[in-house]
Amino acid sequence: MPDTLPLTAFLLIGASALLLAVGVVPVMRRVALQTGTVDKPSARKIHSSPVPLLGGAAIYLAFILVLIFFGDRDYINQTVGIFTGATLMSFMGVVDDRWGLGSYVKLFGQVLAAGVLVYSGVQVQLFGGWLDILITVVWVVGITNALNLLDNMDGLSGGVAMIAAIFFTLLAALSDQYLVGALAAALAGACAGFLIYNWNPAHIFMGDAGSLFLGFMLAAVAIKLRFPSNSTAVTWMIPLLVLGLPIFDTTLVFISRLRRGKNPLTTPGKDHISHRLAFLLGSRREAVLVCYLISGAFGLAAIFVSQATFSEAFVVAFVTFGLCAYTLWRLEFRRGGIRSQ
C-alpha cells in the first residue's frame, strides 16, 4: 500500500469492518449463550434477564480480519506489536468475562500489553528516554481503564469509541498517515457494526473483551498519530481532546469515589457522567446521545487544534479545561454528588 491514500480508502476499510462485525456479532452471541458467557442480572444492573457477552470478541475479529487484507506491510514491526497487545487485551477480557479476573491481574496484563507496544517501537515521543516509556505505559493503562469504566450503558462505550476512531481517521487523512488511518477506520467500522446489536435494548454486551481492546487500540492509535506540520507544543493535546469524554468520566468517577472513601477501580456505582445525565434527563437513551454529542464536540476541537497556531490552541485548551472543571464541580460538588448507589 502507498503511504498516502485518499479518504475513500479509509471509508472502504471502515465499511468492510462494519459488514464483518454485523455478520460476526450474531455468531459470537450464540457462542456466548452456549458457553454460559453472559451478564447475569443483579441489584446494580438494569437488565432483568441474562445478556450474552463476547460482543467485544466480535469487534476484535472484525478489526483483525479487515486489517489482514488492508494492513500496511511497510510498518510490520509496529503492526505486529499493536496486534499482539490488542490480542492480549481481548483474550484477557474474554477470560474475565467467562471466569473473572482480579483487578490486579488485569492491571498487570495492561502493563504487559503497553510494554509490547514500547518494545515494537510504538511510544510517546515528547522528552526522550525512560520518561517517554513511563508516559506511554500510563497513557495506555489509563485510556484502557477509561473505556472499561465507560462501558456502563447500552451503546455508550462502543459509540464513544466509534466517534473517537472516526476523528482519528480524519486526523490521519489530513496528515497522510495510512497505518493510523487504517487502524482507526477499521476500529470505527467494527464498533458501528456492533452498535446495531448493542443499542438500547441491547441484545449483546461487549464485556471486558471489548472495552479493554477498544481502550488499548485507541491509546495505540493516539500514540502513532503524528503532525509534522505543527509544533509538538500544540499537538500533544489532540489525543486528549479526541478522548476527552472517557478521560473526563474517569476523572469524575475517581474524584467522586475517593471523596467517599471508596476504591475507584473496584467499587461499582452509578456515579458516571452517563448515570448523572440519565438522572437529569430522565432517559438512558438521551443520556447516551448527549455523550455522543459531547464526544463529537471534543473531536471537532481536536480537528481545530491540529491546524491551529500556538496561541489559538492554548485558548481552546484553556476554555475546554475550564468547562470540564466547571461541569465536574456542578455534577459532583454543587449538586451534592451522586443521588443513588
C-alpha positions in Angstrom: 0.0 0.0 0.0 1.3 3.5 -0.7 1.9 5.8 2.2 -0.7 8.4 1.0 -4.1 7.3 0.1 -7.4 9.3 -0.2 -10.0 9.2 2.4 -12.0 6.8 0.3 -9.5 4.1 1.2 -10.3 4.6 4.9 -14.0 4.5 4.1 -13.6 1.2 2.3 -11.8 -0.2 5.4 -14.4 1.1 7.8 -17.3 -0.2 5.7 -15.6 -3.7 5.4 -15.2 -3.8 9.2 -18.8 -2.8 9.7 -20.1 -5.6 7.4 -17.9 -8.1 9.1 -19.0 -7.1 12.6 -22.7 -7.3 11.5 -22.0 -10.9 10.5 -19.8 -11.9 13.4 -21.8 -10.5 16.3 -24.7 -13.0 16.0 -22.2 -15.9 15.8 -20.5 -14.7 19.0 -23.9 -14.2 20.6 -24.7 -17.9 20.1 -21.3 -18.9 21.3 -21.8 -16.8 24.5 -25.2 -18.4 25.2 -23.8 -21.9 24.6 -20.8 -21.4 26.9 -22.7 -19.5 29.6 -20.7 -16.3 29.0 -23.5 -14.0 30.0 -24.0 -11.0 32.2 -26.5 -12.0 34.8 -29.0 -9.6 36.4 -28.1 -8.1 39.8 -29.2 -5.3 42.1 -26.8 -2.9 40.4 -27.8 -3.8 36.8 -30.8 -2.7 34.8 -31.4 -5.8 32.7 -33.8 -8.3 34.0 -32.6 -11.4 32.1 -29.1 -12.7 31.2 -27.5 -10.9 28.3 -24.7 -12.6 26.2 -21.2 -11.1 26.4 -18.4 -11.7 23.8 -19.6 -8.7 21.7 -16.1 -7.4 22.2 -14.7 -10.6 20.7 -16.7 -9.8 17.5 -15.3 -6.3 17.4 -11.8 -7.7 17.7 -12.3 -10.3 14.9 -13.8 -7.8 12.5 -11.0 -5.4 13.2 -8.2 -8.1 12.7 -9.7 -9.7 9.6 -10.1 -6.3 7.8 -6.5 -5.3 8.6 -5.1 -8.7 7.4 -6.3 -7.6 3.9 -5.8 -3.8 4.1 -2.9 -3.5 6.6 0.3 -1.6 5.7 3.2 -4.1 5.4 5.8 -1.2 5.5 5.3 -1.0 9.3 5.4 -4.7 10.0 7.2 -4.5 13.4 4.8 -1.8 14.8 1.8 -3.5 13.3 2.7 -6.8 14.9 3.3 -5.1 18.2 -0.1 -3.4 18.1 -1.8 -6.6 17.1 -0.1 -8.6 19.8 -1.0 -6.1 22.5 -4.6 -5.9 21.3 -4.9 -9.7 21.2 -3.6 -9.9 24.7 -6.1 -7.4 25.9 -9.0 -9.1 24.1 -8.0 -12.6 25.3 -7.7 -11.3 28.9 -11.2 -9.7 28.6 -12.7 -13.0 27.3 -11.2 -14.9 30.3 -12.5 -12.2 32.6 -16.0 -12.3 31.1 -16.2 -16.1 31.4 -14.4 -16.8 34.7 -13.5 -13.5 36.2 -10.0 -12.0 36.9 -8.8 -9.9 39.8 -8.3 -6.2 39.2 -4.5 -6.5 39.8 -4.2 -9.4 37.3 -5.9 -7.2 34.7 -3.6 -4.3 35.6 -0.6 -6.5 35.1 -1.9 -7.6 31.7 -2.5 -4.0 30.7 1.1 -3.0 31.7 2.4 -6.0 29.8 0.5 -5.0 26.6 1.8 -1.5 27.0 5.3 -3.0 27.2 4.8 -4.9 24.0 3.9 -1.6 22.3 7.1 0.1 23.6 9.2 -2.9 22.5 7.8 -2.7 19.0 8.7 1.0 18.8 5.2 2.5 19.4 5.7 5.0 22.2 5.2 8.6 23.1 7.9 10.9 21.7 8.0 14.0 23.9 11.0 14.1 26.2 13.1 11.0 25.2 14.4 8.1 27.3 12.6 6.4 30.2 10.2 9.3 30.7 8.6 8.7 27.4 8.3 5.0 28.2 6.6 5.8 31.5 4.2 8.2 29.9 3.4 5.6 27.3 2.6 2.9 29.9 0.5 5.4 32.0 -1.4 6.5 28.9 -2.2 3.0 27.6 -3.3 1.8 31.1 -5.3 5.0 31.7 -7.2 5.0 28.4 -7.8 1.3 28.6 -9.4 1.6 32.0 -11.3 4.7 31.0 -13.1 2.8 28.2 -13.7 -0.1 30.6 -15.3 2.2 33.2 -17.3 3.9 30.5 -19.0 0.6 29.5 -22.0 1.1 31.8 -24.9 1.7 29.4 -26.2 0.2 26.2 -24.4 1.7 23.3 -22.2 4.1 25.3 -18.7 2.7 25.2 -19.0 1.4 21.7 -20.5 4.6 20.4 -17.9 6.9 22.1 -15.1 4.7 20.8 -16.6 4.8 17.3 -16.7 8.6 17.3 -13.2 8.9 18.6 -12.0 6.4 16.0 -13.7 8.5 13.3 -11.9 11.6 14.3 -8.6 9.8 14.5 -9.3 8.6 10.9 -10.0 12.2 9.8 -6.8 13.4 11.5 -4.8 10.7 9.9 -6.2 11.6 6.5 -5.3 15.2 7.0 -1.7 14.3 7.8 -1.4 11.4 5.2 -0.8 8.6 7.7 -2.0 5.3 6.2 -1.2 3.0 9.2 -3.0 5.2 11.7 -5.9 5.8 9.4 -6.4 2.2 8.6 -6.3 1.2 12.2 -8.8 3.9 13.2 -11.1 3.2 10.2 -11.3 -0.5 11.0 -12.0 0.2 14.6 -14.7 2.7 13.8 -16.4 0.3 11.4 -16.2 -2.7 13.8 -17.8 -0.5 16.5 -20.6 0.7 14.2 -21.4 -2.9 13.3 -21.5 -3.9 16.9 -23.8 -1.0 17.9 -26.5 -2.3 15.7 -26.9 -5.1 18.3 -25.9 -3.1 21.3 -28.2 -0.1 21.1 -30.8 0.1 23.8 -32.3 -2.5 24.5 -29.0 -4.4 23.9 -29.0 -8.0 22.5 -25.4 -8.4 23.4 -22.7 -6.7 25.6 -19.1 -6.1 24.6 -17.8 -7.1 28.0 -14.2 -6.6 29.1 -13.2 -8.4 25.8 -14.4 -5.3 24.0 -13.8 -2.4 26.4 -10.2 -3.4 27.1 -9.5 -4.0 23.4 -11.1 -0.7 22.4 -9.2 1.3 25.1 -5.9 -0.3 24.1 -6.4 0.4 20.4 -7.5 4.0 20.9 -4.5 4.6 23.1 -2.1 3.0 20.5 -3.7 4.9 17.6 -3.3 8.2 19.5 0.4 7.4 20.1 1.0 6.7 16.4 -0.7 9.9 15.2 1.9 12.5 14.1 1.5 16.1 12.9 4.7 17.1 11.1 3.2 20.4 10.0 2.6 21.6 13.6 4.5 22.0 16.8 4.7 19.3 19.5 3.8 22.1 21.9 0.4 22.1 20.3 -0.2 18.6 19.0 0.3 16.8 22.4 -3.2 17.9 23.4 -5.0 16.5 20.3 -5.4 12.9 21.6 -6.5 14.3 24.9 -9.3 16.2 23.2 -10.4 13.3 21.0 -10.6 11.0 24.1 -11.9 13.9 26.2 -15.2 12.2 27.3 -13.6 9.0 28.7 -10.9 11.0 30.4 -13.5 13.3 31.9 -15.7 10.4 33.0 -12.7 8.6 34.7 -11.7 11.8 36.5 -15.2 12.4 37.7 -15.5 8.8 39.0 -12.1 8.8 40.7 -12.8 12.1 42.5 -16.3 11.0 43.5 -15.2 7.6 44.9 -12.1 8.9 46.6 -14.2 11.7 48.2 -16.4 8.9 49.6 -13.5 6.8 50.7 -14.0 4.1 48.1 -11.6 2.3 45.8 -12.0 3.9 42.3 -11.2 0.8 40.3 -13.1 -1.9 42.2 -16.1 0.0 43.5 -19.1 -0.2 41.2 -21.6 2.6 41.3 -24.0 4.9 39.4 -21.6 7.8 39.6 -20.5 8.1 35.9 -21.5 11.1 33.7 -23.9 8.8 31.9 -25.8 8.0 35.1 -25.9 11.6 36.2 -27.2 12.7 32.7 -29.8 9.9 32.8 -31.0 11.2 36.2 -31.2 14.8 34.9 -32.8 13.9 31.6 -35.0 11.0 32.7 -33.8 8.8 29.9 -30.8 6.5 29.4 -31.1 6.8 25.6 -31.0 10.6 25.8 -28.0 10.4 28.2 -26.1 8.2 25.7 -26.9 10.6 22.8 -25.7 13.6 24.8 -22.5 11.7 25.5 -22.2 11.2 21.7 -22.6 14.9 21.2 -20.0 15.8 23.8 -17.6 13.3 22.2 -18.3 15.0 18.8 -17.6 18.4 20.3 -14.3 17.2 21.7 -13.4 15.8 18.3 -14.2 19.0 16.5 -12.0 20.9 18.9 -9.2 18.4 18.2 -9.5 19.0 14.4 -9.3 22.7 15.0 -6.2 22.4 17.3 -4.5 20.2 14.7 -4.5 23.3 12.3 -4.1 26.0 14.9 -1.3 28.3 16.0 0.2 28.0 19.5 -1.9 30.8 20.9 -5.1 29.6 19.3 -4.6 26.0 20.6 -4.0 27.2 24.1 -7.1 29.3 24.1 -9.1 26.2 23.1 -7.3 24.2 25.8 -8.0 26.8 28.4 -11.7 27.1 27.5 -12.1 23.3 27.4 -10.3 22.7 30.7 -12.4 25.5 32.3 -15.7 24.0 31.0 -14.7 20.5 32.2 -13.7 21.8 35.6 -16.9 23.7 36.0 -19.0 20.7 34.8 -17.2 18.4 37.3 -17.8 20.9 40.1 -21.5 21.2 39.2 -22.1 17.4 38.9 -20.1 16.3 42.0 -20.0 19.2 44.5 -22.7 21.7 43.6 -25.4 19.0 43.2 -24.2 17.2 46.3 -22.6 14.3 44.4 -24.4 11.2 43.2 -28.1 10.6 44.1 -28.1 6.8 44.2 -25.8 3.8 44.5 
